[in-house]
Amino acid sequence: MKLKFDKALSLVAIGVLSVIGSAQAASVYEIVNIEDFDLNGTLDGTRNGYAMAINDEDELVGISKGKNKLTVDDVDDSIIDVEDGISEAETITYSVYSEIEANNFTFISSENASVGSWVPEFFSLAGTFDPSSTDTDSDDELIVNDVDTYFYGINNNGVKVGAYTGEELTLDYEGTSTTQEYFYYRDFEMRGIAVKNDIEYPLLPSYTTYEREQTADIDAATVEVGGWSVASRVNSNNLVVGYGSTALSSSSEDLIDACITAAEDTDADNPIPTDICVQAWQYPDEDYGTRYINYQTRGFVWDLDNLDEDGLPELTVLELGLTPDEDSTLIYTAQGLGINSNGDVAGRSHVYRNGNEDDLYFDAAYWIKDANGDYQYNWVEMDDEVYYSIAYDINDSGILVGSYSKYIDGYLRSKFFTLDTNNPEEGIITPNDFLTSLSDLSSKPKDINNQGQVVGYIESTYDQEKPRPKVGFLFDNNTSEFVNLNDQLTCESKGYEKNTDGEWVRHTISVEDGTGEILTYGTDISIVEANSINEDGTIVGTGFILKPEYQYDIYGELIIGENGLPLFELDGNGDPVTSYLPRMVVLKTTGGEACSSSDVDDDDESYERLGAASFAWLFTLPLLWLRRRVKK
């Protein structure tokens, strides 16, 4: 087998082959959202796409992230085909002195959609509009979204759940600036949401308002801080699991008190309004991403089929894994992340291990209803060597999947585990993944179906001194079979086609740049994360597709050559740089054969002016895709 420098397969698959040694007998899969040897896996106008969940009706929900840094004129004037290469993404920064701009968008896709099989279709959540829209306002300015939206789950009834940010609000700026007209803020930072029968239901947390009590020296005051909530999954009975705010931390109360006091200062020339001051503290810190307004957080279950007098789904707060001291100033957190048809919840919570108050940990947990219908907390027992753990999902048979973090051979690793909640005394089981004993490959599960099939991602190489590329995995809890999904793909799904001699070769792509030269490179597709699997075994997740990168000047403008085409980014040797974009993938079982190294011909001489591939994307797999660096 030859080593190829320009292909992801040369780093990822070779490393995996060295781990596995031989192919296993799992089902063969094909990627069904490939169009013209490209992944049709994100919304127009965005760079990255992620499939988050799929139901048994072959309907999925996903997230597109990162608007292309290309002007409308670039595309309209045919300067560039946005699919030819990788453009820079817009840099989104937040400040109370600038307008809020969104960078995350929700989409749906299905096998039998009217727009086309497995074509990502924009879904307007919380009043958002398509990121590719070129609509303008009365001043002929491009209208932009100010609400970020996220989908995380969908059930067989078509109910979709996720989260969204508050819309942009403004206050008149009364300072001395001649250019600043408004302050910009929002009522809340994140709110869970469910869409049932085309009706949107905001999923409120139990805490949204700060009340300052009256004292002899201080007046009472009320501040709408908004709170925080996220919906993670929804089961077949329309129960939604997630988490949200139940109180402010004591340090956050102090910050808000200071905002109120500053706004009431009649001696100040330009006092900052309380809402604006609080908003500035709600935004993450520019350097470290730290949020200074923090909440006590608990797991939630919302019932979409039972609405309260305000027309909102009834809320159940899941108990924490410990009872804090009344005078404690610590922030305690619990999260609901998965739910089965019985209403059993998987997640994590702060807990005192073995009841010892000196041993505070953030550990995997599950909540099951007792005979009275009340949820009871259950700790997933961990040994003292484990630093923290988390449970992602639980199926109808009570098999829970999660991961724990501990040192293995001197390195902190995450290991995938299962637990039979019907027999918790048996403890967790750590699959041996690709070996016959415990490996040091980090792995995390994301979903388990009722057939006992688990999907997630795992590291693919053993080099302890370098970042390790990740690949999607499929694990059968009944047989303990653990496979790399890339080794179960057909040749077409990896970017190969048959030549005139009947040999499998990489499909070649040729693109002209601004110098008039032609870049020719091979299509390269790999699965880096599996997020969800339905009862038929259909898997959705994230794949990488190889693309060339464009050049930008110091002002962030696309560099165009004399022929009107953009210039490709070059490495130190003058060769074009190719890199990888994350895109939605949909995998279906097929009767074909899995592609092996003996099936394909990867001859270097078959390519002209091959680019040097940038593998940075392979080393940093996104998990939640929610965090971004922002300014206050």
N, C-alpha and C positions, 0 to 999 in steps of 0.2 A: 504493500500500500504506500503510495507516494504522499508526502506532506506538501500541502498547498498553502502558501502564505496569504493569498488574497481571499480565502473563503472561511466563513465561520466554521464550516465543517472541519477544517483542518485543526482548529483549536478545540472545539466543543466535542465533536463526535469521536475524534481520535482519543481524547482524554477519557471519554465514556467507554469506548471500546476497550481501552486498557483496563478499565475497572470491571466491566462485565465479562469480557473474555469471549462470550458466545451469546447468540441471540436466544431469547426465550419464546415460549409458545403462546404468548398473549395474542389477542385479536389484532388484526391489521387495520390501520386507520388511513383515511384520506382527508386532506384539508379541502372542504367543499366551498370555501369562499375565495378561491384563487381565480383571478380573471386576467387573462393575457400574461400569465406567469408573474403576477403581482398579487399581493394580499389586498383584497377589497375590504379594508378593516377599520376605517375611520370616516368621520364626516368631512365633507368638502370644506376647505378652509382651516382644517386643523392638522397637526402633525401626527399625533399619537392616538391610538384607539385600543380599548381594553374591553373584552367581553367579561362580564361579572357574574352572570347567572343565567341558567336555562331551565325551562320547565318541561313537562312531559308532552306538551303540545308543540315542541320545537320552536318556541318563542324565547328570545333572549333579550336581556337588557345590558347596556354597556355605557362607557364613559369615553368621550373624546376630550383630549387635553392638549393645550398649546396651540394657539393660533399662529398660522404661518406669518413670518415677517415679510410679507409681500404686499405691495399696494394693489388696489383694484386695477390700476392702469397696467401694472406688470402683466397681469393675466389677460385683461381685456385687449391689450394691444399685441397679444400673442408673443410677447417677449419671452415668455417662459411657460412651459407646461409644469405645473406644480408637482406632478407625479414623476418627473424626470430625475429629480434629485432632492436633496435635503436642504430646505431653507431654514434659516434661523427662526426660532419662535419668538413671539412678542415677549418682552420682559414686563411682567406685571408687578408694579409696586403700589403700595397703599399709603395714603396720607390723608388726614382730615382736610388738607389744603388742595387735594386734587380729586378729580372725578373717579368713581369706582368702576373698574373694568373687569369683566368676568373672563375666565380662561378655561372653564370646565363645562362640558355640555353633555346632555343625556341623549342616548339613541336606543332604538329598538331594532330588531332584525328577526326574520323568521324564514323558514323554508318555503312557505307558500305566500309570501308577501306580494302585494300588487306591484310594488316598485321593483321587484326582482328577488330571486331566491338568495337569502343571506346577504342582502345589500343593507348596509347601515342606513337607517332612516331617522332623521332628527325628530326628537320628541320634545314638544314644548312643555316644559315644567315650570310652574311658578311664573308664567308670563314671559318666558324667554323666547327668543327667535333664533332662526338658523344662523350659525356662525359665518356662513358664506353670504349672508344677506348684504346687499349694497344699498339699502334704503338710506335716504338722507332726510334731515329735518328741514325746517323752514329756512335755516341759514345755510342750506346745502352742505351741512356737516354730516359725516357718516354716523349713523345711529349705532351705538354699541350696547351689548348686554352688560348689565351691572349686577346680575344674579348668577352665581355659580350653582350648578346643579349636578347631582350624583344619583345614579341608580346602583343598588346593591343586591336586590332580590326580586324574584317574580314567582308566583305560584301558578298552579294549573288553572285557576280561575282568571288568570290574566292580571291579577292585582300586582302592581309594581310598587316597590318601596325604596327609599333612599333619603336624600337630604338636600337642602338648598340654603343659600345665604339670604339675608335680608336685602330688600331693594334699596337703592340709593335715595337718601333724603338730603335736603339742603337747609341750611340756616344762613341768613344774611351775615356776611362778614362785616364787622363794624370797626375794623382796625384802620391804620393809616395807609395801608397799601392801596395804590391806585390801580393795581392789576387784579387783586384778589376780590372776587365778587361773593363767593359762598364758602361756607364750611360744608364738608361732605361726611355723612355718617349713615348708619343703618340701625334699625330697631333691635336686631339680634344678629349674632355671628353665624349660627348654624341651627337649622330646625329640621327635624325628621318630617317625612311626607309619605303619604300613601295615595295611590291612584286606583280607585275602584269604580268600575262602570263609568269611566271618563270624569269622575268627580274627584277633585283633589282634597285630601284631608290633612291639614297640618297636624303633626304629632307633637304636641307641646310637652315640654318637661314640667315637672311639678314646681319648679322654682324659676321665676322670670323677673321678679320685682324686689328691689332692695328698699327696706323700710328703716329709716333712721329714727330712733326713739327720741321722744322729748325728754330733755333734762333741764335742770335749772339754768344752765348756760347755753344750751343748744336747742334750736327749734327742730321739730320733727320735719322729716323730708322723705319724699318718695322718688326713687329713680328706677325707670324701666331699663334694666340691664340686658334683658332679652333672654338670658339663659342659653342653654346649649342642649341639642338633642340630635340623635342620628338613628335611623331605622336600618337594621342590618339584614333581616330576613323576614319572610312571611310564610306561614304554613297553609295547608289546604283548608283550614277552618278560619282563615282570615285573621289569625292572631299574628301580630307584628312584634318582633323582638328588637331591642336596641338598647340605648342608654341615654342618660341626660342628667341635667343639673338638678340637685335637690337643695342646695344652699351655696352661699358664697364662702370662700375661705376667709379667715379672719384678716389676713394681710390684704386681701382684695377689698374688704369692707373699709379698711383704713385708707386705701387709695381713693375709694369713692367718697368717703367723708372729706378727704382733702380737696377733691374736685368740687364738692358742694360748697365748702368754705371759700375756695378761691373765687367761685362764681358769685358769691354773696359779698365779696370784698368791694365796698363802695368807693374805696380810695384808689383802686386799681384803674389805670387809664383804659385798658382794653381787657376786661376780665373774660376768660374763656368760658363759654356756656358749659353747664354741667354735662349735657349729652355729648358734647364734642370732647371734653376732657376724658370722659369715660371711654369713648370710642378710641381715642388715641392709646389708652392703656389696653384695650381689647385686641388691637392689632399686634401680631408677633413682632418681637424685636428684630431689627434689620440684620444685626450681626449673628445672633444665635438662634433666632426663631422662637424665642421665649415669649410666652403670653403672661402678662402680669395680672390680668383678671382671671382667677382660677376658681373652679367650682367643685364642691363635693359632688361626686358622680355615682349614680347607681344604675343597675340594670332595670329596664322597663319592658312591660308587655302591654301593648295597646290592642283592644278588641274592636275591629272594624265593624262588626255586626251588632255592637251595642254602643249607642251614642248617648252622651249625656244631654242635659237640658240646653247646652249651647251647640249641640250638633257635632260634638267632637268625640272621637273614640275614647271609650273608658280606659283609664290608665291604672295599671298595677305596678307598684314599685317593688322590685326584688330586694330582699334583705341583704345587707353586707355580711361578709364572712366573719365579722367580729363586732364587738360592741365597744365603740370608742369611749374614752373617759370624757366626762362632761366638759372638762377644761382643756381638752386636747386642741391644739392649733394645727395639727397635721391634716393633710388632704387625703381622704380615703376614697378609693375608686372601686366600682364594680361595673362590669359591662356584660350585656347579653348579646351574643354574636350569632348563635344558631338556634333553631327550634324545629322539633319534629311534629308529626301529626297529632301526637298526644298532648302537645303543649309543653313538653319537657324542654328546658332551656340549657344551652351550653354557653360558657363564657369564661370570665375570670373575676377575681375579687381579691382585695387585700384580706389577709388572714393572719392570725397568730398560729403558726405551725405547732400542732400538739398542745394548743392552749397556752403557750409560753409567750408572754407579752414582750419578751426581749427578742423574739423571732418573728418580726413583721415581714411578710412576703406578699408578692403579687402573684397569685397562683390560679391555675385552672380550676373551674368549678362547674357545677350544674345544679339546677333548681327543678324539683319535681313536686307536683301537688300532693298533699296528704289527703286523708279521707274526708276532710272538711273543705277541700278545694283550695287550700292555701299553699302557696309555694314555700318549700323548705330548701334551705341552702345545703349543699353537699360539697365538701372539699375533695379535690382529687389529690390524694396523698402523694407527697414528694419527699425524697430523701434530702438530707442536709446538704448534699453536694450541688443540688439544683438551685440556681440563682432566681429563676422565675419561670412560670409556665402559663400556658393559655390553651383554652379549648375553643375550637372553631365551629364544630357542628356535632349533631347527634342524630342518628337515624331512628326509624320507628321501632327497631329491635333493641334500642337502648345502647348501641355501640357509639361511643364518643371518640372523637379524634381531636388531637391537639399536638402541641410541641412543648418541650422544656429546654432550658439553656443550662449547660454545665461545661466544665473544662474536660476536654478529651485530649490526651497527649500534649497537654500544656496550652491548648487553644480553646477559647470559648466557642462552643458549637451549639446549634439548635437541633434537637432530634425529634422526629415525628413519633407519636405514640397513639395507642388505642386503649380504651377502657370499656369493659362491659359493665354498665351501670347497674345491671341486674345482679352482678356478683362483684361489687366493688372491693371486697376483701381480697380478691385475687390480685389486685394492683394493676398498674399500667403495664402494657407490653410494647416494647420498642422493636419494630421490624428490623431485620438485618439488611435491609435495602439490597445492595448489589453483592454483598458478601455473605459468607456463612457465619459471620460473627459481627459484633458491633463495629461499624466503621466510624470514621471521624467526619463523614460528609454531613454538612448541615442540611436539614430537610424540614419542610413545613407542609402539613395538609391544609386544604382549603374547603373540602366538601366530601361527604360520604352519602351514597344512595342506599336504598333499601336492599340492594343486592350485595351490599358489603364492599362495593368498589369505592376506593378512595383516590382522589386526585390532589395534586399539589405541585411543589417544586423541590428539587434537590441539587446540591452542588455536583459537578461532573468530573472534577479532577482532584487529585490528592496532594498537589504541591502546596505545602503549608506556608510557604513564604510569599505567595502571590495570591491576588484575588482569584476566586474560583467561579468560572462561568456556571450558570444555573440552567437546568433543563426541567421540563414538565415530566411528572411521573404518574403512573397508574399502579395502584396496589390493590390486590384482591385479598380481603381479610379472611376469606374462606380457605384459600389455598396458600396464602403468604407469598404469592407471586408478585414481584416488584420489578417494573420495567421502566426504562427510559422511553417516553413516547416518540422521540425522534427515531428510535430503532424500530418502531412499529409502523412507520409511514411508508406509503408507496413512493416510488421514485419520482412520479409527477409532483407529489406534495413537497418534495425537497428541492424542486426547481430543475429537474432533469427532463429531457425529451429524447426520443430515439432518432439517431441520424440515419442516413441512407443505407448504412451497413447494419442497421438494427441494433446498434449499440446505444446504451444510455449515456448521454453527455449533457453537461449543463447548458440550459438555454442561454444564449448570449444576447446581451443588450448593447446597442451602440448608440451613443449620444454625442452630438457635436457641441463643443463649448465655444466661448467667445474668441478663442485663438484660431478657430477653424479646424482644430485637431479633433479626432474621434476617440472617445473613450469607449472601450469595449470591455465588458466584464460579465461574469456569469451570475445568473439568478441564484440566490441563496436564501433559503427559508428554514428556520428552526423554531421549535416550540420551547419557550423559556418558562412558562407557567401555565398550569391547568387550574382554573378557578371553580369550575362547576361541572357536575356530571348528572344526567337525568337517568330515569329508570331503564331507558333503552341503551344506555351506554354512550350517548352523544356527549362529547366533551367540548367545553368552550374555555378560552383563556387568552393568553398573549403569545404572539409569535414575533420573530424578528425577520425583517426583509432588508436586504442589502441595497444601498443607494449611494450615489456620489454626493459630496457636499459642495455647496456654492461658496463663493468668496464674497465678503462684505468689507466695506471700507471702515475707517475709524469712526465714521458717523452712523454706522449701521445700515448704510445703503448698499443694495445689491450692485456688484461691479459688472458692467456690461461691456463686452468687447466690440470691436469695430463692425462685426457682422450682426450686431444687435442681440447676440446671445450672451448669457451669463458665463462668467469664468468659474471653473471648478477649483475648489481648494486643492493646493498642492502640498506634498510633504517635503522634507529636507532634500530629497533626491529629485524633486521636480515631478514626482508622480502624483496623479490625482488621488485624493483621499476618499475612500469609501467607508461608510459607517452603517449603523443599523437603526431602523425605526421600529418601535413597538406597534403592533397592529392586532386587532381582534382576529382570532382564529376559531374555526368551527371544525371539529373532527368527528367524522362518521365512520363506523365500522364498514369494511368492504371485504369482498371475497378475493381481492387481489393479493399479491405477495408483498411482503415488506422488502424495502430496498436495502441491499447489503453492499459492502465495499467491493465485493467481487462483481456486482452487477454494473458498476459505473466506470466510465473512463474519464478521469480528471487530468488531462494532459495539459501542462503549462503552455505548450506551444500552440494550443488551440485558441489562445487569447492574444489580442494586440494591446499594448500599452496598459497592462493591468495595474489597477490602483492599489495603494497600500491601505489595507482595511484598518479602521479604528474600532477597537473592541471594547471601548469604555462601557457601552450600553450592556454588554454581556456580563459585566462584573457588578452592576448595580441594578438589581431587579426591583421594580416598584411594588409596594404592597397595597397601600391604601390610596395612593395617588392624590391625597388631599392637601398635603403640606406644600407650601411654597414660600419663598423668601419675600418679605414685604417690608415696606418702610412705614414709619409712623409720621 
